Amino acid sequence: MTTTTRARTVANPASPDRPVAGAAPATTRRVWLARAASTAIAQTDDLRATAGPQGRWRTLDGARSLDGVVAIEGGDDRVELALHVDAVWPPRPLAELADEVRLRTIGEAENAERDGELGSVRVFFHDVVDPDQRTARR
Amino acid sequence: MAETQSPSEGQSTPGAQSSARESTDVTRRGSEPLASDAGQTTIADAVVTKVAGLAAREVPGVHDLGGGATRAIGNVSQRVGIGDQRTQGVSVEVGEREAAVDLTLTIEYGESIPQVADAVREQIVKRVEGITGLSVTEVNIAVNDLYFPGDDDDDQGADSGEPRVS
């Protein structure tokens, strides 16, 4: 399913509704929700998205790559999201971090009244990195 | 030296989660999913290894992790960008809810080895349980070297060229 309309404007400047240079003009709901997840990861302290070996965990959004987010159309007419992240040392409890980023993703979808399109949000922790690696490898 | 805290229990396979969608590459290569009301969270074994290694290094008296050969190989592999010093000398077995940790240490000369080992064990249990939610059943520690403060200066002293007698 493809949608070209946006439910409403969200005030958050980091929202996935913000126009992105290089993004395709028509956005599938899969990419829209991947953007929401990417925004949620970026907003969560102590988390860093990882695209993994050979960049296998990412979603292409026009010319942009949403690293660490894999979005798949599920069989139940919803989009399943997998968030691939590293924790920054010393991390908070990982379950707490996972819930935080998951709830942020759901919140982004709710703000745009698209939560009905969102399936499960799975969080995969792959590594723990030093704070000085946070920007170096992002 | 190796000390065992308690026997390991319940090592389960990653396949304990049953749905087909959960059988991703990540799960197969040794990650463990944690149950959560809002969704599933998976923690790779590498995360547990890294947490244990970093926790051990936080303890005063620990000079380095790994044996001499491990450190030498680790230094080389780190220089070429394929190794990570923070995981050398650490191995973990991770089950669905529990983890066991084995590590090799170099301790600074003059420190009490039993006290440092106990402190390392305590710190690893605290960090791994607090961060990952896994219960740590064992922390086996092997101390295989002592570090003397002058060790790093040996080569410089030998090459200084200054006369040893006047």
Boltz contact constraints between the chains, C-beta under 6 A:
constraints:
  - contact:
      token1: [A, 89]
      token2: [B, 54]
      max_distance: 6.0
  - contact:
      token1: [A, 91]
      token2: [B, 131]
      max_distance: 6.0
  - contact:
      token1: [A, 93]
      token2: [B, 131]
      max_distance: 6.0
  - contact:
      token1: [A, 94]
      token2: [B, 43]
      max_distance: 6.0
  - contact:
      token1: [A, 94]
      token2: [B, 131]
      max_distance: 6.0
  - contact:
      token1: [A, 94]
      token2: [B, 132]
      max_distance: 6.0
  - contact:
      token1: [A, 95]
      token2: [B, 34]
      max_distance: 6.0
  - contact:
      token1: [A, 95]
      token2: [B, 41]
      max_distance: 6.0
  - contact:
      token1: [A, 95]
      token2: [B, 133]
      max_distance: 6.0
  - contact:
      token1: [A, 98]
      token2: [B, 41]
      max_distance: 6.0
  - contact:
      token1: [A, 99]
      token2: [B, 38]
      max_distance: 6.0
  - contact:
      token1: [A, 102]
      token2: [B, 38]
      max_distance: 6.0
  - contact:
      token1: [A, 102]
      token2: [B, 39]
      max_distance: 6.0
  - contact:
      token1: [A, 120]
      token2: [B, 39]
      max_distance: 6.0
  - contact:
      token1: [A, 121]
      token2: [B, 39]
      max_distance: 6.0
  - contact:
      token1: [A, 122]
      token2: [B, 39]
      max_distance: 6.0
  - contact:
      token1: [A, 122]
      token2: [B, 40]
      max_distance: 6.0
  - contact:
      token1: [A, 123]
      token2: [B, 41]
      max_distance: 6.0
  - contact:
      token1: [A, 124]
      token2: [B, 26]
      max_distance: 6.0
  - contact:
      token1: [A, 124]
      token2: [B, 42]
      max_distance: 6.0
  - contact:
      token1: [A, 125]
      token2: [B, 43]
      max_distance: 6.0
  - contact:
      token1: [A, 125]
      token2: [B, 47]
      max_distance: 6.0
  - contact:
      token1: [A, 126]
      token2: [B, 44]
      max_distance: 6.0
  - contact:
      token1: [A, 127]
      token2: [B, 46]
      max_distance: 6.0
  - contact:
      token1: [A, 128]
      token2: [B, 47]
      max_distance: 6.0
  - contact:
      token1: [A, 128]
      token2: [B, 50]
      max_distance: 6.0
  - contact:
      token1: [A, 128]
      token2: [B, 51]
      max_distance: 6.0
